Amino acid sequence: MKKQYNSCLLLTGVLLIVSYACTYNKGEVVNPGCTTVISSVSFATEIQPILTINCTNVGCHSGNTPKGNLSLEESKAYAALSKPGKGYIDTDNPTYSVFYSSLVSTTAPMPPAGQQPLSACDLKRIEVWMKEGALDN
């Protein structure tokens, strides 16, 4: 009886660990569901439209007083994200960057609760863009 109880307890523990591992941990890709091969990403034609649709059109990161003092409007986004010392972009470890981490956070997600989260392919585009050096292209 005790062996059966210990086995059940062990199985419960493993299930809890596995379910916890599916939540956000810094540096992990939470939504690996993109099967599209993304090999080269342009900031102007691929990243900026994601920011415009999900961050500025909803009124959060635009205007005179953008949330977090981070304007992601077309004329300001690249400069704001690449500002030295802010950590928004990490080309060595994109999933550890402030920018990427905020997009996949389960505690303070961006876009915020109530807004549509970014698709797995949009997240992958952002990650690839940073891996390629986060160019203003």
N, C-alpha and C positions, 0 to 999 in steps of 0.2 A: 504494500500500500504506500509506504513512504517513497519507494522508487518511482511509482507511478505519479505521485504528487510532485516529486522533484523534476521529473520529465515534463510534466504539465507546466510547472513554474518556469523551467528553462525555455520551453517553447513560447510561453507568454512573453518572456523577456526578449527573446529573439525577435518576435513579431513587433514589440514596442520599438526596438532599436531600428528595425527595417522601416517601420512607418515614420519614425523620427528622421531617418536619413533621407526621406523624400521631401522634407521641408528645406527651406533655404539654409545653407551654410556658406559662409564667405568663400568665394572662389569656385563654387560649383554651379554647373548649368542646371537650373531647376526644370526647364521644359525642353528636353532634348528631342522633341517631336518633329523637328524640321528635317525632312529627307532631301531637300533641294541642295544640290552642290553649289556652294557659294565660294567662289575663288578670288574674285576681285571686286572691291566695293568702292564706290565713289561717294564722297561726302555730299556733294551737291545734288546728285540724282537719286541717291538711295537713303542716306542717313537723314539729311535735312527734311525730306518729306515725312519721314517717320516722326521727327520732332514736331513738325508743323501740325500734323494731324492729331498727335497724342498729347502734346505739351503746350503748344501756343494757341491752337484753335479753341481749346477748352478754357482759355483765359488764365491759366496758372503761371506759365513762364513767359509772359509777354506783358506789354504795356509799361507804364511808368514805374510800377512797383511789382515786379515779378516775384513769385514765391522763391524764398531762399536767396533772393538777390541774384538769381540766375536767369537771364533772358536767353531763350532759345529761339528767338525770332531769326529769320533768315539772315539778316545783316549782322547779327551779333553772336549767333550760336557757336560757331567754330572758335572765335576768340575767347568766349566765355568758358567753353569746355577745355581748351588747351592752355588756360591761364596757369603759369608756373606756380607750384606750391599748393594748388587746390586738390590735386589727386583725382580730378574727374576722369582723366585718361591715364591708363597704364598700358603702354604698348608691350611690355614684357609679360605681364600677367593681366590681361584684359578683364577676366572675371573677378579680379581683386580690386578693380578700379571703383571709385565712388560712383561714377556714372552707371556702370553695369550693375553693381551691387544694389543700387537703389531701384533699378528696374526689376530685379528678381526678389527683392526683400518680401518676406511674408509679414513682417511687423510694421513696416512703413513703406508700402509699395508705391512705385511711381509707374504709371499714373496711379493716383490714389484710389482707394476703395470707392466703388460706384462708377468708375470709368473702366472701359475695356482694357485689359492688360495687353501688352505687346504680344504679338504672335511669336511662336518659336523661331520662325524664319527671320523676323525682324531682330530678335535677340541675337541670332546667329550672325546676321549682317553686321550688327554693331560690334560683336566680338571679332569678326574677321577684319573689319575696318581698323580696329585697334591693333590687331596682330600685324597688319600690313604697314603700321607706322602712323596711323591716324592722320592721314594726309588731308590737306584742304584742297581736294580735287573735285 
